[in-house]
Amino acid sequence: MLSQDDYEILNERVHEIQKGKLVTIEYYDRINYKRITGVVSKINLDTQILQIVKTKINLKQISYIQLEE
């Protein structure tokens, strides 16, 4: 469970994500937390889906985002 401050930071970072950028994401996959680093191949704020290479992640499952340079 994220605090309100953490949620706001996460929300800002989601809106900074762009296709083709390298990111590290930590997310909950119904069993445990996973961390993935890769290039964003799709992001759709309407459907709440982020795709890193071939891995599709629901934005609601994300607990951490690091935008790589």
DSSP file (Angstrom, degrees, kcal/mol; ACC not computed):
  #  RESIDUE AA STRUCTURE BP1 BP2  ACC     N-H-->O    O-->H-N    N-H-->O    O-->H-N    TCO  KAPPA ALPHA  PHI   PSI    X-CA   Y-CA   Z-CA
    1    1 A M              0   0    0      0, 0.0     2,-0.3     0, 0.0    62,-0.0   0.000 360.0 360.0 360.0 127.8    0.0    0.0    0.0
    2    2 A L        -     0   0    0      1,-0.1     2,-0.1     2,-0.0    61,-0.0  -0.640 360.0-121.6 -92.1 146.0    1.4    3.4   -1.1
    3    3 A S     >  -     0   0    0     -2,-0.3     4,-2.5     1,-0.1     5,-0.2  -0.339  33.9-104.3 -72.9 166.8    1.2    6.6    0.9
    4    4 A Q  H  > S+     0   0    0      1,-0.2     4,-2.1     2,-0.2     5,-0.1   0.898 123.2  50.1 -60.9 -41.0   -0.5    9.5   -0.7
    5    5 A D  H  > S+     0   0    0      2,-0.2     4,-2.1     1,-0.2    -1,-0.2   0.921 111.2  48.1 -63.6 -44.9    3.0   11.2   -1.3
    6    6 A D  H  > S+     0   0    0      1,-0.2     4,-2.6     2,-0.2    -2,-0.2   0.898 110.4  52.5 -62.3 -40.8    4.4    8.0   -2.9
    7    7 A Y  H  X S+     0   0    0     -4,-2.5     4,-2.6     1,-0.2    -1,-0.2   0.908 108.9  49.4 -61.8 -42.9    1.3    7.7   -5.1
    8    8 A E  H  X S+     0   0    0     -4,-2.1     4,-2.1     2,-0.2    -1,-0.2   0.899 111.8  48.2 -64.9 -41.1    1.7   11.3   -6.3
    9    9 A I  H  X S+     0   0    0     -4,-2.1     4,-2.2     2,-0.2    -2,-0.2   0.930 112.8  48.6 -63.3 -45.4    5.3   10.7   -7.2
   10   10 A L  H  X S+     0   0    0     -4,-2.6     4,-2.3     1,-0.2    -2,-0.2   0.901 109.8  52.1 -61.2 -42.4    4.5    7.5   -9.0
   11   11 A N  H  X S+     0   0    0     -4,-2.6     4,-1.6     1,-0.2    -1,-0.2   0.895 108.6  50.7 -62.4 -41.4    1.7    9.2  -10.9
   12   12 A E  H  X S+     0   0    0     -4,-2.1     4,-0.6     1,-0.2    -1,-0.2   0.919 111.0  48.7 -61.5 -43.9    4.1   12.0  -12.0
   13   13 A R  H >X S+     0   0    0     -4,-2.2     4,-0.9     1,-0.2     3,-0.9   0.871 105.7  57.2 -66.7 -36.9    6.6    9.4  -13.2
   14   14 A V  H >< S+     0   0    0     -4,-2.3     3,-0.8     1,-0.3    -1,-0.2   0.914 106.4  50.3 -58.4 -42.0    4.0    7.5  -15.1
   15   15 A H  H 3< S+     0   0    0     -4,-1.6    -1,-0.3     1,-0.2    -2,-0.2   0.621 106.6  55.8 -74.5 -11.8    3.2   10.6  -17.1
   16   16 A E  H << S+     0   0    0     -3,-0.9    -1,-0.2    -4,-0.6    -2,-0.2   0.618  82.9 107.5 -90.1 -15.7    6.9   11.1  -17.9
   17   17 A I    <<  -     0   0    0     -4,-0.9     2,-0.3    -3,-0.8     6,-0.0  -0.412  48.9-175.7 -68.1 135.1    7.2    7.6  -19.5
   18   18 A Q    >   -     0   0    0     -2,-0.1     3,-1.9    24,-0.0    22,-0.3  -0.964  34.3 -92.8-131.6 149.8    7.6    7.7  -23.2
   19   19 A K  T 3  S+     0   0    0     -2,-0.3    22,-0.2     1,-0.2     3,-0.1  -0.338 112.2  26.2 -56.9 135.7    7.8    4.9  -25.8
   20   20 A G  T 3  S+     0   0    0     20,-3.1    -1,-0.2     1,-0.3     2,-0.2   0.319  93.6 122.9  91.2  -7.0   11.4    4.0  -26.6
   21   21 A K    <   -     0   0    0     -3,-1.9    19,-2.6    19,-0.1     2,-0.5  -0.583  64.4-118.6 -88.7 151.1   12.7    5.1  -23.2
   22   22 A L  E     +A   39   0A   0     46,-0.3    46,-2.3    17,-0.2     2,-0.3  -0.763  42.2 169.0 -88.5 128.3   14.6    2.8  -20.8
   23   23 A V  E     -AB  38  67A   0     15,-2.6    15,-2.3    -2,-0.5     2,-0.5  -0.941  32.2-141.2-136.7 157.7   12.8    2.3  -17.4
   24   24 A T  E     -AB  37  66A   0     42,-2.5    42,-2.7    -2,-0.3     2,-0.4  -0.995  27.4-174.5-117.3 128.0   13.0    0.1  -14.4
   25   25 A I  E     -AB  36  65A   0     11,-3.0    11,-2.6    -2,-0.5     2,-0.5  -0.963  16.9-160.2-125.6 136.7    9.6   -0.9  -12.9
   26   26 A E  E     +AB  35  64A   0     38,-2.2    37,-3.1    -2,-0.4    38,-1.5  -0.979  27.7 164.0-112.3 131.1    8.7   -2.8   -9.8
   27   27 A Y  E     -AB  34  62A   0      7,-2.5     7,-3.0    -2,-0.5     2,-0.5  -0.961  39.3-113.8-146.1 159.9    5.2   -4.3   -9.9
   28   28 A Y  E     -A   33   0A   0     33,-2.2     5,-0.2    -2,-0.3    -2,-0.0  -0.847  19.6-168.8 -97.9 126.1    3.0   -6.9   -8.1
   29   29 A D        -     0   0    0      3,-2.5     4,-0.1    -2,-0.5    -1,-0.1  -0.101  56.6 -90.8-108.8  35.4    2.1   -9.9  -10.3
   30   30 A R  S    S+     0   0    0      1,-0.2     3,-0.1    31,-0.1    -2,-0.1   0.166 124.2  44.8  79.3 -16.4   -0.6  -11.4   -8.0
   31   31 A I  S    S-     0   0    0      1,-0.5     2,-0.3     0, 0.0    -1,-0.2   0.687 122.9 -23.7-119.7 -48.8    2.0  -13.6   -6.2
   32   32 A N  S    S-     0   0    0     -5,-0.1    -3,-2.5     0, 0.0    -1,-0.5  -0.921  73.2 -75.6-155.4 178.1    5.0  -11.4   -5.5
   33   33 A Y  E     -A   28   0A   0     -2,-0.3     2,-0.3    -5,-0.2    -5,-0.2  -0.656  42.5-170.0 -86.3 141.2    6.8   -8.3   -6.5
   34   34 A K  E     -A   27   0A   0     -7,-3.0    -7,-2.5    -2,-0.3     2,-0.4  -0.924  11.3-148.7-126.8 153.6    8.9   -8.4   -9.7
   35   35 A R  E     -A   26   0A   0     -2,-0.3     2,-0.4    -9,-0.2    -9,-0.2  -0.987  17.1-179.9-124.1 133.5   11.4   -5.9  -11.1
   36   36 A I  E     -A   25   0A   0    -11,-2.6   -11,-3.0    -2,-0.4     2,-0.4  -0.995  11.9-164.9-134.9 138.8   12.0   -5.4  -14.8
   37   37 A T  E     +A   24   0A   0     -2,-0.4     2,-0.3   -13,-0.2   -13,-0.2  -0.991  38.3 106.7-121.4 130.7   14.3   -3.1  -16.7
   38   38 A G  E     -A   23   0A   0    -15,-2.3   -15,-2.6    -2,-0.4     2,-0.4  -0.985  66.4 -60.0-179.6-177.7   13.7   -2.6  -20.4
   39   39 A V  E     -A   22   0A   0     -2,-0.3    14,-1.7   -17,-0.2     2,-0.4  -0.692  50.3-117.6 -88.3 133.5   12.6   -0.3  -23.2
   40   40 A V  E     +C   52   0B   0    -19,-2.6   -20,-3.1    -2,-0.4    12,-0.3  -0.571  32.7 176.1 -70.8 121.1    9.0    0.9  -23.2
   41   41 A S  E     +     0   0B   0     10,-2.6     2,-0.3    -2,-0.4    11,-0.2   0.707  67.7   4.8 -98.5 -24.6    7.3   -0.5  -26.3
   42   42 A K  E     -C   51   0B   0      9,-1.6     9,-3.1   -24,-0.1    -1,-0.4  -0.985  53.3-177.5-154.3 148.0    3.8    0.8  -25.4
   43   43 A I  E     +C   50   0B   0     -2,-0.3     2,-0.5     7,-0.2     7,-0.2  -0.933   5.6 178.4-145.2 128.4    2.0    3.0  -22.9
   44   44 A N  E  >> -C   49   0B   0      5,-2.7     5,-1.7    -2,-0.3     4,-1.0  -0.926  11.4-173.1-132.4 107.1   -1.7    3.6  -22.9
   45   45 A L  T  45S+     0   0    0     -2,-0.5    -1,-0.1     3,-0.2     5,-0.1   0.764  86.1  59.1 -71.4 -25.0   -3.1    5.7  -20.1
   46   46 A D  T  45S+     0   0    0      1,-0.2    -1,-0.2     3,-0.1    -2,-0.0   0.924 116.8  30.9 -69.1 -44.7   -6.7    5.0  -21.2
   47   47 A T  T  45S-     0   0    0      2,-0.1    -2,-0.2    12,-0.0    -1,-0.2   0.506 106.1-127.3 -91.3  -5.0   -6.4    1.3  -20.8
   48   48 A Q  T  <5 +     0   0    0     -4,-1.0    11,-2.9     1,-0.2     2,-0.4   0.839  61.5 138.8  63.8  36.3   -3.8    1.6  -17.9
   49   49 A I  E   < -CD  44  58B   0     -5,-1.7    -5,-2.7     9,-0.2     2,-0.4  -0.948  33.9-172.9-119.6 132.4   -1.3   -0.7  -19.6
   50   50 A L  E     -CD  43  57B   0      7,-2.8     7,-3.2    -2,-0.4     2,-0.5  -0.979  10.1-160.4-116.7 131.9    2.5   -0.3  -19.8
   51   51 A Q  E     -CD  42  56B   0     -9,-3.1   -10,-2.6    -2,-0.4    -9,-1.6  -0.965   7.5-169.7-118.9 123.9    4.4   -2.7  -22.0
   52   52 A I  E >  S-CD  40  55B   0      3,-2.6     3,-2.7    -2,-0.5     2,-0.6  -0.954  72.3 -50.5-111.0 112.8    8.1   -3.2  -21.6
   53   53 A V  T 3  S-     0   0    0    -14,-1.7   -12,-0.0    -2,-0.6   -15,-0.0  -0.477 126.2 -22.4  53.4-105.3    9.4   -5.2  -24.5
   54   54 A K  T 3  S+     0   0    0     -2,-0.6     2,-0.6    -3,-0.0    -1,-0.3   0.428 115.3 102.1-109.9  -0.3    6.8   -8.1  -24.4
   55   55 A T  E <   -D   52   0B   0     -3,-2.7    -3,-2.6     2,-0.0     2,-0.4  -0.759  57.2-155.9 -90.8 118.8    5.7   -7.8  -20.7
   56   56 A K  E     -D   51   0B   0     -2,-0.6     2,-0.4    -5,-0.2    -5,-0.2  -0.804  12.7-173.4 -95.0 133.2    2.4   -6.0  -20.2
   57   57 A I  E     -D   50   0B   0     -7,-3.2    -7,-2.8    -2,-0.4     2,-0.3  -0.990  24.1-128.8-130.5 130.2    1.9   -4.4  -16.8
   58   58 A N  E >   -D   49   0B   0     -2,-0.4     3,-2.0    -9,-0.2     4,-0.4  -0.623  21.6-132.4 -73.4 132.4   -1.2   -2.8  -15.4
   59   59 A L  G >  S+     0   0    0    -11,-2.9     3,-1.1    -2,-0.3    -1,-0.1   0.787 105.1  63.1 -59.2 -27.8   -0.4    0.6  -14.1
   60   60 A K  G 3  S+     0   0    0    -12,-0.4    -1,-0.3     1,-0.2   -11,-0.1   0.688  97.9  56.9 -70.9 -17.4   -2.3   -0.1  -10.9
   61   61 A Q  G <  S+     0   0    0     -3,-2.0   -33,-2.2   -34,-0.1     2,-0.3   0.546  83.6 105.8 -88.8  -8.4    0.2   -3.0  -10.1
   62   62 A I  E <   +B   27   0A   0     -3,-1.1   -35,-0.3    -4,-0.4     3,-0.1  -0.553  34.0 167.8 -80.6 132.9    3.3   -0.7  -10.2
   63   63 A S  E     +     0   0A   0    -37,-3.1     2,-0.3     1,-0.3   -36,-0.2   0.510  67.7  26.6-115.8 -11.8    4.9    0.3   -7.0
   64   64 A Y  E     -B   26   0A   0    -38,-1.5   -38,-2.2   -54,-0.1     2,-0.4  -0.983  56.4-174.7-155.0 137.4    8.2    1.8   -8.2
   65   65 A I  E     -B   25   0A   0     -2,-0.3     2,-0.5   -40,-0.2   -40,-0.2  -0.993   0.7-176.7-136.3 129.7    9.4    3.5  -11.4
   66   66 A Q  E     -B   24   0A   0    -42,-2.7   -42,-2.5    -2,-0.4     2,-0.6  -0.987  17.8-147.0-123.5 121.9   12.9    4.6  -12.3
   67   67 A L  E     -B   23   0A   0     -2,-0.5   -44,-0.2   -44,-0.2     2,-0.2  -0.782  18.7-144.0 -87.2 120.9   13.4    6.5  -15.5
   68   68 A E              0   0    0    -46,-2.3   -46,-0.3    -2,-0.6    -2,-0.0  -0.528 360.0 360.0 -84.9 151.0   16.8    5.7  -16.9
   69   69 A E              0   0    0     -2,-0.2    -1,-0.1   -48,-0.1   -46,-0.1   0.436 360.0 360.0 -85.6 360.0   18.9    8.2  -18.7
